[in-house]
Amino acid sequence: MAPDRIQYQLDPESLRKVLPHGPGVYLFVDQRGRVIYVGKAKDLKKRVLSYFRSTNNTPTKTARMMEMAQGLEFILTLTEKEAFILENDLIKKYKPRYNIILRDDKQYPCLRLDIREPYPRLGMVRKIEKDGALYFGPFSSANAVRSTTRVISRIFKLRKCKSLKLKRRDRPCINFQMDRCLAPCAREVSEKVYGEMVEQVRLFLEGRNTELLGSMKKEMAESDDQLDFEKAANIRDRINAIQKTVERQHVVSRRMADQDILGIARKEDVRQLAVMFVRRGHLVGSRHFLFEDVNGAPVEVMEALLQQYYSGQVFIPGTILLSEPVTESDSLSDWISEMAGKKVVIHCPQRGEKKKLVQIAVANAGNLLAGHHITRNEALLESARAILSLQKVPRSIEGLDISNLQGENAVGVVVAFKDGEPDRGHYLNFRIKNVKGIDDYGMMAEVMERRIARPPLPDLFLVDGGKGHLAVVKKVLDRQLDGSDGAFLPEVISLAKPDEALGEQNDKIYVPGRKNPVRLKPNDPVLFLMMRIRDEAHRRAITYHRKLRTKGLTRSQLDGIPGVGRQRKKALIKYFKGIDRISNAKVEELCAVPGINRDLALKIIAGLSDGHAKEKRG
């Protein structure tokens, strides 16, 4: 904590008294005083107090952050723009754990042409200065810069020497001998002639090729009229070279403007951002940023990228197109415009050419994210094979679970995962047929027997339960597949919840042939994958069981009442949200349902009363 700031306890009532209404920056700190999150707000009081409102939609990452936070600091600013600047500076300073941080600090290469010099050279730089020189870019890599300079070097005859100031030489270098330099260092070259060449380079780099070619064709015609055929031929060769280069350029916008296009793609807690650089309508390069363990909204990721990326020394175009709108686009636009020294428009297009450009950026981000998941899942599954001592990489895993209420309406489910991702087309539901009463082991054995009867089988089965569940399923698997002529048999493991009586805190994995369970760290990716499969199976089993139970209750108690058909039954369930509420409803309450009159209401009450009486006698 800085000495000139006060740290407040995280008590909503106390904070309500001290937090002001106004723009500023707030910092959450942990018990050791480390800054774990920095945020900005147009209204500090509203924003900070929103963290203390309990809601089911709170992102997991935010919930974890609030569990770790022990104190709050805040700094008032005069304007929202000042809050943007301060937030960005504090994020760079503290690198908070729960902020979205742009971890690519690489400066993009640009080309620099100082037109104030009488004989300027074209050079590559990674930092843009406000020095009056012309900067072109950014380029996606140093190789892209070198490729461009090679083309320019071949077509135009600017000096190649590395010194910023022109130094006189006794004789020109080899570039003059190769007809790639006018050699102003050793020969008398007028500033006008050299300036014309500089202007052509400028037009070429700005993408104004139509204007450039028109000027050069005019110059070629004049040389031809003056019978200077050698110069005319030289200009003709340069025109042909430029035309070939232009043909290879990919035009993505007819507006011929400088634009940055930002697209974001999401898969679970991972965000991929693609930044496309369009200069004079041509796509000249792109950059990509990956954010993992991000549960915030896309707007949060987009704002983080805008703030952190454009606060660096980069070329800022006049238009920035976004795939996701940002909440404070005007303030961001003013701040970025000030850094760029010109008006910069931030826009989330909804139609037209600009919308298509954004869709291209999103598609690129999506392709990159798919490749990332494939690579990450490959490594994850290989790690699972090693940690769990499996015979092969478990590319296909199926999770088994059961659900029942006192043995009634018992069901079993199988969920399938392929290459670490859900394969919902191969999920299976089973009604338990052969097991009566409460017998988890028997039910799990029945589910396994019926699943084995429906090949193909996965590489690995995951059972929700402990050593007993594992032993039962393994026994069924061995018995059913005995005599498979040495073919690969699916392997099986189980995932058990921690035993709080023994002081356990994390889930554990049981493996056949091993006495003690495999215990992994709570943040281990392999454990996360197994928990994800187990939880998906549990969710599926509960949902299927609840569906059958509701269907059974509804059919048994409402279907026999005269006058209650399909539509009225549906209306009753929708209005009362369940059969129990219908049973306890009064005549007036039943009559509030569309299609239910007093006589029918009395029949419903009588019918449900008879049904309950029969259940008790049964």
C-alpha positions in Angstrom: 0.0 0.0 0.0 1.3 3.4 -0.9 2.0 5.7 2.1 -0.3 8.5 0.8 -3.3 6.3 0.5 -5.6 4.7 3.0 -6.6 1.0 2.9 -10.2 0.3 3.9 -11.7 -2.9 5.2 -14.1 -4.8 2.9 -17.3 -3.9 4.8 -20.1 -2.7 2.5 -21.7 -0.5 5.1 -18.4 1.3 5.9 -17.5 1.6 2.3 -20.9 3.1 1.5 -20.0 6.0 3.8 -16.5 6.8 2.4 -16.7 6.0 -1.3 -17.5 9.0 -3.4 -19.6 9.3 -6.5 -17.1 10.2 -9.2 -14.5 8.8 -11.5 -11.4 7.1 -10.2 -9.4 3.9 -9.7 -9.8 1.2 -7.1 -7.4 -1.5 -5.9 -8.2 -4.7 -4.1 -5.3 -6.0 -2.0 -4.8 -9.3 -0.2 -3.8 -10.0 3.4 -0.1 -9.4 2.6 -0.9 -6.0 1.0 -0.3 -7.1 -2.5 -2.5 -5.5 -5.2 -4.5 -8.3 -6.8 -6.9 -6.2 -9.0 -7.0 -2.7 -10.4 -10.2 -1.3 -11.8 -11.5 2.0 -13.0 -15.0 3.5 -12.6 -17.1 6.4 -13.8 -18.8 6.2 -10.4 -16.5 4.6 -7.7 -19.3 4.1 -5.2 -21.6 2.2 -7.5 -18.9 0.1 -9.1 -17.2 -1.0 -5.9 -20.4 -1.8 -4.0 -21.5 -3.9 -7.0 -18.9 -6.5 -5.9 -20.8 -7.2 -2.7 -24.1 -8.0 -4.3 -24.6 -11.7 -4.2 -25.7 -13.1 -7.6 -25.6 -16.4 -9.4 -24.1 -14.7 -12.4 -20.9 -13.6 -10.7 -17.9 -14.9 -12.8 -15.8 -17.6 -11.1 -12.7 -15.5 -11.4 -14.3 -12.5 -9.7 -15.6 -14.7 -6.9 -12.1 -16.1 -6.3 -10.7 -12.6 -6.3 -13.2 -11.4 -3.7 -12.4 -14.4 -1.5 -8.7 -13.5 -1.6 -9.2 -9.7 -1.2 -8.8 -8.3 2.3 -8.7 -4.5 1.7 -9.5 -1.7 -0.7 -7.7 1.4 -1.8 -9.1 4.0 -4.2 -7.9 7.2 -5.9 -10.2 9.9 -7.2 -9.5 11.5 -10.6 -10.9 14.6 -12.2 -12.0 12.9 -15.4 -12.7 9.4 -16.8 -9.7 9.9 -19.2 -7.4 10.4 -16.2 -8.9 7.2 -14.7 -8.0 5.3 -17.9 -4.4 6.5 -17.8 -4.0 5.8 -14.0 -5.5 2.4 -14.3 -3.2 1.5 -17.1 -0.1 2.8 -15.2 -1.0 0.9 -12.1 -1.6 -2.4 -14.0 1.8 -2.1 -15.5 3.3 -1.3 -12.1 1.7 -4.0 -10.0 0.8 -6.7 -12.6 -2.2 -7.8 -10.5 -3.1 -11.4 -10.5 -6.8 -10.9 -11.5 -6.4 -8.3 -14.2 -6.4 -9.1 -17.8 -2.8 -8.3 -18.8 -1.5 -8.0 -22.3 1.7 -10.0 -21.9 3.2 -9.2 -25.3 5.5 -6.3 -24.7 7.1 -6.5 -28.1 7.3 -3.3 -30.1 6.1 -3.7 -33.7 8.7 -2.7 -36.3 7.9 0.3 -38.5 9.7 2.0 -41.4 11.0 5.6 -40.8 11.6 8.2 -43.5 12.8 11.6 -42.3 11.7 14.0 -45.0 13.4 16.9 -43.2 16.8 15.6 -44.3 18.0 16.6 -47.8 19.0 13.0 -48.5 16.9 10.8 -46.2 17.3 7.0 -45.9 14.6 4.4 -45.1 15.2 2.6 -41.8 13.5 0.2 -39.5 12.6 1.3 -36.0 10.6 -0.2 -33.1 9.7 3.1 -31.4 7.7 5.9 -32.9 8.8 9.4 -31.9 7.0 12.6 -32.5 10.0 14.0 -34.4 8.4 15.1 -37.7 9.6 12.0 -39.6 7.2 9.8 -41.5 6.5 6.3 -40.0 4.9 3.4 -42.0 3.5 0.3 -40.4 3.4 -1.4 -38.1 4.6 -4.6 -39.8 3.8 -8.1 -38.3 7.5 -9.0 -38.0 11.0 -7.9 -38.9 10.9 -10.3 -41.8 7.9 -8.4 -43.2 9.9 -5.2 -42.9 12.9 -6.7 -44.6 10.8 -8.1 -47.4 9.3 -4.6 -48.0 12.7 -2.8 -47.9 14.1 -5.4 -50.4 11.3 -4.4 -52.8 11.9 -0.7 -52.3 15.7 -1.2 -52.6 15.2 -2.9 -56.0 12.8 -0.4 -57.4 13.9 2.9 -55.9 17.4 4.3 -55.5 17.5 5.7 -52.0 20.8 5.6 -50.2 21.4 2.4 -48.2 24.1 3.6 -45.8 23.2 3.2 -42.1 24.3 6.6 -40.9 21.4 9.0 -40.2 23.3 11.9 -41.5 24.8 11.7 -45.0 28.6 11.3 -44.9 30.8 12.2 -47.8 32.8 9.4 -49.5 35.6 9.3 -52.0 33.8 6.9 -54.2 30.3 5.3 -54.1 29.6 1.8 -52.6 28.6 -1.3 -54.5 24.9 -0.3 -54.4 25.7 2.4 -57.0 27.5 -0.2 -59.1 24.3 -2.4 -58.9 22.2 0.6 -60.0 20.3 0.6 -56.6 21.5 3.9 -55.3 21.9 7.5 -56.6 25.0 7.7 -54.4 24.6 11.3 -53.1 27.5 10.6 -50.8 30.0 10.7 -53.7 28.3 12.2 -56.6 26.5 15.5 -57.3 22.8 14.6 -56.9 20.4 17.5 -56.7 18.0 17.6 -53.8 15.2 17.9 -56.3 16.0 14.7 -58.1 16.5 12.8 -54.8 13.3 14.4 -53.4 11.3 13.1 -56.3 12.6 9.6 -55.5 11.7 10.1 -51.8 8.2 11.2 -52.8 7.7 8.0 -54.9 8.8 5.9 -52.0 6.3 7.7 -49.8 3.5 7.2 -52.3 4.4 3.5 -52.5 4.4 3.0 -48.7 1.2 4.8 -48.3 -0.5 2.5 -50.8 -1.2 5.4 -53.2 0.0 3.2 -56.1 -2.4 4.6 -58.7 -1.1 8.1 -58.1 2.5 6.8 -58.1 2.2 4.9 -61.4 0.4 7.8 -63.1 3.3 10.1 -62.1 5.9 7.6 -63.3 4.2 7.0 -66.6 4.1 10.7 -67.2 7.8 10.9 -66.4 8.6 8.0 -68.8 6.6 9.7 -71.6 8.6 12.9 -71.0 11.9 11.1 -71.2 10.8 9.3 -74.3 9.9 12.7 -75.9 13.4 14.0 -75.0 14.9 10.9 -76.6 16.4 9.8 -73.3 15.5 6.2 -74.0 17.8 4.8 -71.3 16.0 6.7 -68.5 12.6 5.8 -70.1 13.5 2.1 -70.0 14.7 2.4 -66.4 11.4 4.0 -65.4 9.5 1.3 -67.4 11.2 -1.4 -65.5 10.4 0.2 -62.2 6.7 0.6 -63.2 6.6 -3.2 -64.1 8.1 -4.1 -60.7 5.6 -1.9 -58.8 2.7 -3.4 -60.7 3.8 -7.0 -59.9 4.2 -6.0 -56.2 0.7 -4.4 -56.1 -0.8 -7.5 -57.7 0.4 -9.6 -54.7 -1.1 -7.2 -52.1 -4.5 -8.2 -50.6 -7.0 -5.4 -50.8 -9.6 -5.8 -48.0 -11.2 -2.4 -48.0 -12.2 -0.1 -50.8 -12.0 2.9 -48.5 -8.2 2.9 -48.8 -8.0 4.0 -45.2 -5.7 3.1 -42.2 -7.6 0.9 -39.8 -7.0 -1.6 -37.0 -9.6 -4.3 -36.7 -9.9 -6.2 -33.4 -11.8 -9.5 -33.2 -12.3 -11.7 -30.2 -13.2 -15.4 -30.0 -14.1 -17.3 -26.8 -14.0 -21.0 -25.8 -14.8 -21.6 -22.1 -12.4 -19.5 -20.0 -10.0 -18.7 -22.9 -10.1 -15.6 -25.1 -8.2 -15.2 -28.4 -7.9 -11.7 -29.8 -6.8 -11.0 -33.4 -5.6 -7.5 -34.4 -5.5 -6.9 -38.2 -3.5 -4.0 -39.6 -5.1 -2.4 -42.7 -3.1 0.3 -44.3 -4.5 2.2 -47.3 -7.0 -0.6 -47.7 -4.4 -3.3 -47.8 -4.0 -6.0 -45.1 -0.3 -5.6 -44.1 -0.1 -7.8 -41.0 -1.7 -9.0 -37.8 -1.0 -9.8 -34.2 -2.6 -12.3 -31.8 -3.1 -12.4 -28.0 -4.3 -15.2 -25.9 -5.9 -14.8 -22.5 -6.4 -17.9 -20.3 -8.5 -18.2 -17.2 -10.7 -15.3 -18.2 -14.3 -15.4 -17.0 -15.1 -11.8 -17.6 -17.3 -10.4 -20.4 -15.8 -9.8 -23.8 -16.1 -6.1 -23.2 -13.6 -6.4 -20.3 -11.1 -8.2 -22.5 -11.5 -5.7 -25.3 -11.1 -2.7 -23.0 -7.9 -4.3 -21.5 -6.4 -4.7 -25.0 -7.3 -1.2 -26.1 -5.9 0.4 -23.0 -2.7 -1.6 -22.8 -1.9 -2.0 -26.4 -2.4 1.6 -27.5 -0.7 3.0 -24.5 2.6 1.7 -26.0 4.6 3.3 -28.7 2.7 2.0 -31.7 1.2 3.5 -34.8 -2.4 4.5 -34.2 -4.7 4.7 -37.2 -7.6 7.0 -37.5 -10.2 4.2 -37.2 -10.3 1.2 -34.8 -13.0 -1.3 -35.4 -14.1 -3.7 -32.7 -16.1 -7.0 -32.7 -17.4 -6.2 -29.2 -18.7 -2.7 -28.1 -17.0 -1.1 -25.1 -18.9 0.7 -22.4 -16.9 3.9 -22.4 -16.0 4.3 -26.1 -16.1 8.1 -26.0 -13.6 8.3 -23.1 -11.4 5.7 -24.7 -11.5 7.5 -28.0 -10.5 10.8 -26.5 -7.6 9.2 -24.6 -6.3 7.4 -27.6 -6.8 10.5 -29.8 -4.6 12.5 -27.4 -1.8 9.9 -27.6 -2.1 9.7 -31.4 -2.1 13.5 -31.9 -5.2 13.1 -34.1 -8.8 12.2 -34.0 -9.2 8.4 -33.6 -12.7 6.8 -33.9 -13.6 3.6 -32.0 -16.5 1.8 -33.6 -18.3 -1.5 -33.4 -19.9 -1.8 -36.8 -23.2 -3.5 -37.3 -23.4 -3.7 -41.1 -21.6 -3.1 -44.4 -17.9 -3.4 -45.3 -16.6 -2.6 -41.8 -18.8 -5.4 -40.3 -17.3 -7.9 -42.8 -13.7 -6.8 -41.8 -14.6 -7.4 -38.1 -16.0 -10.8 -39.0 -12.7 -11.7 -40.7 -10.8 -10.8 -37.6 -13.2 -12.9 -35.4 -12.8 -15.8 -37.8 -9.0 -15.6 -37.6 -9.3 -15.5 -33.8 -11.6 -18.5 -33.8 -9.2 -20.5 -36.0 -6.2 -19.7 -33.8 -8.2 -20.6 -30.7 -9.2 -23.9 -32.1 -5.6 -24.7 -32.9 -4.6 -23.6 -29.3 -7.2 -26.0 -27.8 -6.1 -28.9 -29.9 -2.5 -28.3 -28.9 -3.4 -27.8 -25.2 -5.7 -30.8 -25.1 -3.0 -33.0 -26.7 -0.6 -32.1 -24.0 -3.3 -32.5 -21.3 -4.3 -36.0 -22.4 -0.6 -37.0 -22.6 -0.2 -35.8 -19.1 -3.2 -37.8 -18.0 -1.8 -40.9 -19.5 1.5 -40.4 -17.6 0.0 -39.4 -14.2 -2.7 -42.2 -14.2 -0.3 -44.9 -15.6 -2.7 -45.6 -18.6 -1.7 -47.9 -21.5 -2.6 -45.2 -24.1 -3.5 -41.6 -24.4 -7.2 -41.3 -23.4 -8.5 -39.5 -26.5 -12.1 -40.8 -25.7 -13.3 -40.7 -22.1 -16.8 -41.6 -20.9 -18.1 -40.6 -17.5 -20.7 -42.8 -15.7 -23.2 -41.7 -13.0 -26.5 -42.7 -11.5 -29.4 -40.8 -9.8 -32.4 -41.9 -7.8 -34.6 -40.8 -4.9 -34.9 -43.6 -2.3 -34.5 -46.1 -5.1 -37.4 -44.6 -7.2 -37.1 -43.6 -10.8 -33.4 -44.7 -10.8 -31.5 -43.7 -13.9 -27.9 -43.9 -15.2 -26.1 -41.8 -17.8 -23.0 -41.9 -19.8 -21.4 -38.7 -21.1 -18.7 -38.8 -23.8 -15.6 -36.6 -24.2 -13.5 -36.6 -27.4 -10.0 -35.1 -27.3 -10.9 -33.3 -24.0 -14.1 -31.8 -25.3 -17.8 -32.9 -24.8 -19.1 -35.1 -27.6 -22.8 -34.7 -26.9 -23.9 -36.7 -29.8 -22.8 -39.8 -28.0 -24.4 -39.2 -24.6 -26.6 -42.0 -23.3 -29.5 -42.3 -20.8 -30.6 -45.5 -19.1 -33.6 -46.3 -16.9 -32.5 -48.8 -14.3 -34.5 -52.0 -14.9 -32.9 -54.9 -12.9 -32.1 -53.3 -9.6 -34.7 -52.6 -6.9 -34.3 -50.4 -3.9 -31.2 -48.4 -2.9 -28.2 -50.2 -4.4 -25.7 -47.8 -5.9 -23.2 -50.6 -6.8 -25.9 -52.7 -8.5 -27.1 -49.7 -10.5 -23.6 -48.7 -11.6 -22.9 -52.4 -12.6 -26.1 -52.4 -14.7 -25.2 -49.1 -16.5 -21.8 -50.5 -17.3 -23.2 -53.8 -18.6 -25.6 -52.0 -20.9 -23.0 -49.6 -22.1 -20.6 -52.4 -23.0 -23.3 -53.9 -25.2 -23.2 -50.8 -27.4 -19.7 -50.6 -29.1 -17.4 -48.8 -29.9 -16.0 -48.4 -26.5 -13.9 -45.5 -25.2 -10.2 -45.5 -24.2 -11.2 -44.7 -20.6 -14.2 -44.9 -18.3 -14.5 -42.5 -15.4 -16.8 -43.5 -12.5 -18.2 -41.1 -10.0 -17.4 -42.8 -6.7 -14.8 -44.4 -4.5 -12.9 -47.7 -4.4 -16.1 -49.7 -4.2 -17.6 -48.2 -7.3 -14.4 -48.7 -9.1 -14.1 -52.4 -8.1 -17.7 -53.1 -9.2 -17.3 -51.5 -12.6 -13.9 -53.1 -13.2 -15.3 -56.5 -12.4 -18.1 -56.0 -14.9 -15.7 -54.8 -17.5 -13.3 -57.7 -17.0 -16.2 -60.3 -17.1 -17.9 -58.9 -20.1 -14.8 -58.4 -22.2 -13.0 -61.6 -21.1 -11.6 -63.5 -24.1 -11.1 -60.5 -26.3 -8.0 -62.1 -27.9 -5.5 -59.6 -26.6 -7.3 -56.6 -28.0 -7.1 -53.4 -26.1 -9.6 -53.2 -23.2 -11.0 -49.9 -22.0 -9.4 -48.8 -18.8 -11.4 -47.5 -15.8 -10.7 -45.0 -12.9 -12.9 -43.4 -10.3 -13.1 -39.9 -8.9 -14.1 -39.5 -5.3 -14.9 -36.3 -3.3 -12.7 -35.4 -0.4 -13.4 -37.0 3.0 -13.8 -34.0 5.3 -13.7 -36.2 8.4 -10.1 -37.1 7.4 -9.2 -33.5 6.7 -9.1 -33.9 3.0 -9.7 -30.9 0.8 -9.3 -32.0 -2.8 -10.9 -34.7 -5.0 -8.9 -37.9 -5.4 -8.5 -40.4 -8.2 -8.6 -44.2 -7.7 -6.7 -46.4 -10.2 -7.0 -50.2 -10.3 -4.1 -52.1 -8.8 -3.1 -49.1 -6.7 -3.8 -49.1 -2.9 -3.7 -45.3 -2.4 -5.5 -42.8 -4.5 -3.7 -40.4 -6.9 -3.7 -37.0 -5.2 -3.2 -34.0 -7.5 -2.9 -30.3 -6.7 -6.2 -28.4 -6.7 -5.2 -26.5 -9.9 -3.8 -29.5 -11.8 -5.3 -29.5 -15.4 -5.7 -33.3 -15.3 -7.8 -33.1 -12.1 -9.8 -30.3 -13.7 -10.5 -32.4 -16.7 -11.7 -35.4 -14.6 -13.8 -33.1 -12.4 -15.4 -31.6 -15.5 -16.3 -35.0 -16.9 -17.7 -36.1 -13.5 -19.7 -32.9 -13.1 -21.1 -33.2 -16.6 -22.2 -36.8 -15.9 -23.8 -35.7 -12.6 -25.6 -32.8 -14.2 -27.0 -35.1 -16.9 -28.1 -37.7 -14.4 -29.9 -35.2 -12.1 -31.6 -33.6 -15.1 -32.8 -36.9 -16.5 -34.0 -38.2 -13.1 -35.9 -34.9 -12.4 -37.5 -35.1 -15.9 -38.7 -38.6 -15.3 -39.9 -37.9 -11.8 -41.9 -34.8 -12.8 -43.4 -36.7 -15.8 -44.4 -39.6 -13.6 -45.9 -37.4 -10.9 -47.8 -35.3 -13.4 -49.2 -38.4 -15.3 -50.2 -40.3 -12.2 -52.1 -37.4 -10.4 -53.4 -35.1 -13.1 -54.1 -37.4 -16.0 -57.0 -39.2 -14.3 -59.0 -36.0 -13.6 -62.0 -35.5 -15.9 -61.7 -32.2 -17.9 -57.9 -31.9 -17.5 -56.4 -32.5 -20.8 -52.9 -31.9 -22.2 -53.2 -28.1 -22.6 -54.8 -27.5 -19.1 -52.3 -29.8 -17.5 -49.5 -27.8 -19.1 -51.1 -24.5 -18.0 -51.4 -25.7 -14.4 -47.8 -26.9 -14.2 -46.5 -23.6 -15.8 -48.6 -21.5 -13.4 -47.9 -23.3 -10.1 -44.3 -24.5 -11.0 -45.0 -28.0 -9.6 -47.5 -30.7 -8.6 -47.1 -30.0 -4.9 -48.3 -26.4 -5.2 -51.3 -27.5 -7.3 -52.2 -29.9 -4.5 -52.1 -27.2 -1.9 -53.9 -24.5 -4.0 -57.3 -23.2 -3.1 -60.3 -22.9 -5.5 -59.8 -19.2 -6.2 -56.1 -19.8 -7.0 -56.9 -22.6 -9.4 -59.5 -20.4 -11.2 -56.7 -17.9 -11.9 -55.3 -20.4 -14.4 -56.6 -19.8 -18.0 -59.2 -22.5 -18.9 -59.9 -23.5 -15.3 -63.5 -22.7 -14.0 -64.9 -23.3 -10.5 -66.4 -26.7 -11.2 -63.1 -27.9 -12.8 -61.2 -26.5 -9.9 -63.2 -28.5 -7.4 -62.7 -31.7 -9.5 -58.9 -31.1 -9.5 -58.9 -30.7 -5.7 -60.9 -33.8 -5.3 -58.9 -35.8 -7.8 -55.6 -34.8 -6.2 -56.9 -35.6 -2.7 -57.9 -39.1 -3.8 -54.5 -39.6 -5.4 -52.7 -38.7 -2.2 -55.0 -41.0 -0.2 -54.2 -43.9 -2.5 -50.4 -43.2 -2.2 -50.7 -43.4 1.6 -52.6 -46.6 1.5 -50.1 -48.0 -0.9 
